[in-house]
Amino acid sequence: MKPETLLKDPVFQLNLLLWMAMEQPDKDYRVRPLFYRWGFRLMYIEQPFSFPPPLAAAIKDSELKIHSNPEPEMILGRDKDQKALYFEAKGDSFSSGSSNASQACGHLLAVGPAFSEVLKPREQCLLCYVLPAEKRDKMAECLSELTATLIEEKMKPGPHSIHGLAVRGTDIVYSWDQCFQSYLDIPELESVVLSDVTEDTNPSPLILVFSDEDHHDPTMKDYYREVVINQIRATLLCELKNHPLSETYFTTPEDILMKTTHGRFGYLGHKRQIAMRRLVLSNVFKRIEDHWKDKQQGISLDAGKLYIKWVLSGERDAFLDWLEDRRTKFEASKPLAETPDATPDMFDSIDAQTQED
């Protein structure tokens, strides 16, 4: 995929930001972990933000079009000063009169006084819009206009910052404005975050999370579902290659996704978790059961858990050869929907599950 195309791809944007917030080695990192080194830790990924009741009522009564449950790409928090960063990524800028403006108004209000009320003890938050660098000026103009409109309506939007992604040679450069520079008290205004990017760069090694809501292009949805499936296969292979005979191995979609995503699955909004869980259960676990249920008695799927038990080494070898063989196809189309679960509000999530040490 061409680098310029990657910078506009919403799935790549989200996952690039996640890697920037992940602890990695000082030198041999995949993506420069800028946010992590600045002391920020992941709080939420694609979790709907629910406004306090008074503000929710004011939004409902307002003549302005304001999204009542904005969903940022991710939220980061820093303990030393209780500051937070609230990210929204776009492939292009838009005007204050576009259909995207209602979403932007929701984001602006979410990072105002409402943020500290909903996500205590965080005291301050900065909205960070990320898009191709050449679109930064128009995006800044739009957010300034929307901020002024909200203030005229006696509402209290929070501060915003505009960030850019650009290709320079074989590097991807991440840049930001003086507002962000001042908020973090840092000297620089940009940094190389990814190197050795070429015309045929494969983004799949960087994909941690994906659900169908993350991309508008059906072709790319199939592509990213296949990426997730291949990562699940690789994780299963690693776990099973040294699994002893006569001992039962079992796993759930949640367990395997936590391992495959380096724990990022636990930070996802509930609806996104359901979508990824469904993909693993329907397109991977069910495929395994259907193929092996009449061939090996020790392989079964029960109540969402995949069970594998081998008695003979030949059984293990046959299964692993089949799973590793790229001729073994796993369907990458969208799985059939299950009964939807209720989606909890952001502040109903269990913080203990989504906090890093």
matplotlib code that plots the C-alpha trace (Angstrom):
import matplotlib.pyplot as plt

x = [0.0, 1.4, 2.5, 0.3, -2.7, -1.8, -1.9, -5.6, -6.6, -8.6, -7.5, -3.8, -4.2, -5.8, -3.3, -0.4, -1.6, -2.0, 1.6, 2.7, 1.1, 2.6, 5.7, 8.4, 12.2, 14.3, 15.8, 14.1, 10.6, 8.1, 6.7, 8.3, 6.3, 6.1, 3.1, 4.3, 7.7, 5.8, 4.2, 0.8, -1.0, -3.9, -7.3, -9.9, -10.1, -13.3, -15.4, -18.5, -18.3, -21.5, -22.2, -23.3, -27.1, -27.3, -25.1, -26.8, -30.1, -28.6, -27.4, -30.8, -32.5, -29.9, -30.7, -27.2, -26.4, -24.2, -23.4, -24.7, -22.3, -19.0, -16.6, -12.9, -10.2, -8.5, -8.0, -4.7, -4.0, -1.0, -0.9, 1.7, -0.5, -3.8, -3.8, -5.5, -5.3, -8.5, -7.8, -9.9, -8.4, -9.6, -8.4, -9.3, -10.3, -13.9, -15.8, -17.9, -20.9, -20.3, -22.0, -18.9, -19.3, -21.9, -19.3, -16.6, -18.9, -19.5, -15.7, -15.1, -17.7, -16.4, -12.9, -14.4, -15.5, -17.6, -14.4, -13.2, -16.7, -17.0, -13.4, -12.2, -9.4, -8.3, -8.4, -7.5, -8.0, -6.9, -8.7, -6.2, -7.3, -5.0, -5.0, -2.6, -0.3, -1.4, -4.9, -4.0, -4.7, -8.3, -9.0, -7.8, -10.0, -13.0, -12.5, -12.0, -15.3, -17.1, -15.6, -16.8, -20.3, -20.6, -19.5, -22.1, -24.7, -23.4, -21.7, -18.2, -16.0, -12.5, -9.2, -8.1, -4.9, -4.2, -1.7, -0.4, 1.0, 3.4, 5.8, 9.3, 11.5, 11.0, 9.8, 6.4, 6.6, 4.1, 3.7, 1.7, 1.0, 2.1, -1.0, 0.1, 3.7, 2.6, 0.2, 3.0, 5.8, 8.0, 10.6, 9.9, 7.1, 7.5, 9.1, 9.7, 7.5, 8.0, 10.9, 11.7, 8.3, 8.2, 5.6, 4.7, 4.7, 2.4, 0.6, -0.7, 2.1, 0.9, -2.8, -3.8, -7.5, -10.2, -13.9, -16.2, -17.1, -13.5, -13.5, -16.0, -14.5, -15.9, -12.7, -10.5, -12.9, -12.2, -8.5, -8.3, -10.5, -8.1, -5.2, -6.8, -7.6, -3.9, -2.7, -5.0, -3.7, -0.1, -0.9, -2.6, 0.4, 2.8, 0.8, 0.2, 3.6, 4.9, 1.7, 2.2, 0.2, -2.7, -3.2, -6.2, -5.6, -8.5, -9.0, -11.7, -12.0, -11.3, -8.2, -6.7, -7.5, -5.8, -2.6, -2.8, -3.4, -0.8, -3.8, -5.3, -8.5, -9.3, -9.4, -11.9, -15.4, -18.0, -19.4, -16.0, -15.1, -18.3, -17.4, -13.8, -15.0, -17.6, -15.0, -12.7, -15.5, -17.3, -14.4, -11.6, -12.9, -15.9, -13.8, -11.4, -14.3, -16.0, -12.8, -11.6, -14.8, -14.9, -11.1, -9.9, -12.1, -10.0, -11.0, -14.3, -16.0, -18.3, -19.9, -17.5, -14.4, -12.1, -10.7, -7.8, -6.3, -3.9, -3.1, -0.7, 2.1, 0.8, -2.5, -0.6, 1.6, -1.5, -3.3, -0.4, 0.5, -3.0, -3.2, 0.1, -0.5, -1.5, -3.6, -5.9, -8.5, -10.4, -13.4, -12.7, -16.2, -18.3, -19.7, -23.4, -24.6, -25.4, -27.8, -26.4, -25.4, -26.1, -23.3, -22.2, -21.4, -17.7, -17.8, -19.4, -16.3, -14.1, -11.0, -9.0, -9.2, -8.0, -5.2, -1.5, 1.0]
y = [0.0, 3.4, 5.6, 8.5, 6.1, 4.8, 8.3, 8.6, 5.1, 5.2, 1.8, 2.6, 6.0, 4.4, 1.6, 4.0, 6.1, 3.0, 2.0, 5.5, 5.0, 1.5, 0.7, -0.5, -1.0, 2.2, 1.4, -1.6, -0.2, -0.7, 2.8, 5.5, 5.5, 9.3, 9.4, 6.7, 8.4, 11.6, 9.8, 9.1, 5.7, 4.3, 4.7, 3.9, 2.9, 3.9, 4.2, 6.4, 9.5, 10.1, 13.6, 14.6, 14.8, 18.7, 19.0, 16.1, 18.0, 21.2, 19.5, 18.0, 21.4, 23.2, 24.2, 23.2, 19.8, 18.1, 14.5, 13.3, 10.3, 11.2, 8.3, 9.3, 7.0, 6.8, 8.7, 8.8, 10.0, 11.1, 10.6, 13.2, 16.2, 14.4, 15.7, 13.8, 13.6, 12.9, 11.8, 11.9, 10.9, 11.9, 11.2, 14.8, 18.1, 19.4, 22.7, 23.9, 23.4, 19.7, 16.6, 15.9, 19.2, 17.6, 15.0, 17.7, 19.7, 16.7, 16.1, 19.8, 19.7, 16.3, 17.9, 20.9, 20.9, 17.7, 15.7, 16.1, 15.5, 12.2, 11.0, 12.1, 12.5, 13.8, 17.6, 18.8, 17.4, 18.4, 17.4, 16.3, 16.0, 13.8, 14.0, 14.3, 17.3, 19.3, 19.4, 20.9, 24.6, 24.0, 21.7, 24.3, 26.9, 24.6, 23.8, 27.5, 28.3, 25.5, 26.6, 30.1, 28.9, 26.7, 29.6, 31.8, 29.2, 29.5, 26.1, 25.3, 23.6, 22.6, 23.3, 21.6, 20.9, 19.8, 17.1, 16.0, 12.9, 13.2, 11.1, 12.3, 10.0, 6.6, 8.2, 8.9, 12.2, 13.1, 16.9, 19.1, 22.7, 25.1, 24.4, 20.8, 21.8, 24.1, 21.6, 19.0, 21.5, 19.9, 21.7, 20.0, 20.3, 17.0, 13.6, 10.7, 7.9, 5.2, 4.5, 2.3, 2.9, 2.1, 2.0, -1.6, -1.4, -3.9, -2.3, -5.7, -6.1, -2.8, -3.8, -4.3, -3.7, -3.6, -3.8, -3.1, 0.3, 1.4, 1.5, 2.6, 0.6, -3.0, -4.2, -2.9, -4.4, -7.8, -7.0, -6.0, -8.9, -11.2, -9.5, -10.1, -13.8, -14.4, -12.8, -15.1, -18.1, -17.1, -16.7, -20.1, -21.7, -20.2, -21.5, -25.0, -25.9, -26.8, -27.9, -31.4, -34.4, -35.6, -32.2, -30.1, -26.7, -24.3, -20.7, -18.1, -15.3, -12.8, -14.6, -15.0, -11.4, -10.1, -12.0, -11.1, -7.3, -7.0, -6.3, -3.6, -5.6, -4.9, -1.1, -1.3, 0.0, -2.8, -2.8, -3.1, -5.9, -7.8, -7.4, -8.7, -11.6, -12.6, -12.6, -15.0, -17.2, -17.5, -17.3, -19.0, -21.3, -22.5, -23.2, -25.3, -27.2, -27.9, -29.2, -31.4, -32.6, -35.9, -36.2, -35.7, -36.3, -34.0, -30.9, -29.2, -25.9, -25.5, -22.4, -20.2, -22.1, -23.9, -27.2, -29.1, -32.3, -34.7, -38.2, -39.0, -36.8, -37.5, -35.7, -32.7, -32.6, -32.9, -30.1, -27.7, -28.4, -27.7, -24.5, -23.2, -24.1, -20.9, -23.0, -23.5, -20.8, -18.9, -16.9, -13.1, -11.9, -10.3, -13.0, -13.2, -11.0, -12.5, -11.0, -7.5, -6.7, -3.4, -0.9, 0.6, 4.2, 5.1, 5.8, 2.4, 0.6, -1.1, 1.1, -1.7, -3.6, -0.7, 0.8, 0.1, -0.1]
z = [0.0, -1.0, 2.0, 0.9, 0.9, 4.4, 5.8, 4.8, 5.9, 9.2, 10.3, 9.8, 11.5, 14.6, 14.9, 14.3, 17.3, 19.4, 18.8, 19.6, 23.0, 23.7, 25.7, 23.3, 23.4, 23.3, 19.9, 18.3, 18.3, 15.5, 15.8, 17.9, 21.2, 21.5, 23.7, 26.0, 26.5, 27.4, 30.2, 28.7, 29.1, 27.2, 28.8, 26.1, 22.4, 20.5, 23.6, 23.2, 25.5, 27.5, 28.5, 32.1, 32.2, 32.2, 29.2, 27.4, 27.9, 26.7, 23.6, 22.9, 23.3, 21.2, 17.6, 16.7, 15.3, 18.0, 18.2, 21.6, 21.9, 20.3, 19.9, 19.9, 18.4, 21.7, 25.0, 26.8, 30.4, 32.3, 36.1, 37.1, 36.1, 35.4, 31.8, 29.0, 25.2, 23.2, 19.5, 16.4, 13.1, 9.6, 6.1, 5.0, 6.5, 6.4, 6.7, 9.6, 7.4, 6.5, 7.9, 10.0, 12.0, 14.4, 15.4, 15.8, 18.0, 20.2, 20.5, 21.4, 24.2, 25.4, 26.1, 27.9, 31.6, 30.9, 30.6, 34.2, 35.4, 33.5, 33.8, 37.2, 38.4, 34.9, 35.2, 31.7, 28.2, 24.7, 21.6, 19.0, 15.3, 13.2, 9.4, 6.5, 7.2, 4.1, 5.5, 8.9, 8.2, 6.9, 9.8, 12.3, 10.6, 10.9, 14.6, 15.4, 13.7, 15.5, 18.9, 18.4, 17.4, 20.6, 22.8, 21.2, 22.2, 25.8, 25.7, 26.9, 24.4, 25.3, 23.6, 20.4, 18.5, 14.9, 14.1, 10.8, 9.1, 6.2, 4.1, 3.8, 1.8, 3.5, 6.8, 8.2, 10.2, 12.9, 13.5, 15.9, 16.6, 19.3, 21.4, 21.8, 22.3, 25.1, 26.7, 27.0, 27.5, 24.9, 22.6, 19.3, 16.8, 14.9, 15.0, 12.7, 14.0, 11.3, 9.0, 6.0, 4.4, 0.7, -2.1, -1.3, 2.5, 4.1, 7.1, 8.5, 11.1, 12.7, 13.0, 16.6, 16.4, 13.7, 13.4, 10.4, 11.7, 11.3, 7.5, 4.8, 1.9, 1.7, 0.0, 2.8, 5.4, 3.9, 3.8, 7.5, 8.6, 6.9, 8.7, 12.1, 11.2, 10.1, 13.4, 15.3, 13.4, 14.2, 17.9, 18.0, 16.3, 18.8, 21.7, 20.3, 18.9, 22.3, 23.8, 25.4, 24.3, 26.5, 28.0, 27.0, 25.6, 25.6, 24.7, 24.2, 21.6, 24.4, 25.6, 22.1, 21.2, 24.3, 23.4, 19.7, 20.4, 23.2, 25.6, 23.5, 23.0, 26.7, 26.0, 23.1, 23.4, 24.0, 20.5, 18.9, 21.3, 20.2, 16.5, 17.0, 19.2, 16.6, 13.9, 15.8, 17.0, 13.6, 11.1, 13.0, 15.8, 13.9, 10.9, 13.0, 14.5, 11.2, 9.6, 12.5, 14.3, 12.3, 12.1, 15.7, 18.7, 20.9, 19.0, 19.8, 20.2, 23.3, 24.8, 22.9, 24.0, 21.6, 23.1, 21.6, 23.0, 21.2, 22.2, 19.4, 18.0, 14.6, 15.5, 16.6, 13.5, 11.2, 12.9, 13.0, 9.4, 8.4, 10.4, 9.2, 5.5, 3.6, 1.3, 4.3, 3.8, 6.5, 5.4, 5.6, 5.0, 7.8, 10.1, 10.8, 13.6, 17.0, 19.4, 20.2, 23.7, 25.4, 25.0, 28.4, 28.8, 28.9, 32.6, 33.3, 32.1, 34.7, 34.9, 36.5, 33.3, 31.2, 33.1, 32.6, 35.4]

ax = plt.figure().add_subplot(projection="3d")
ax.plot(x, y, z, "-o")
ax.set_aspect("equal")
plt.show()
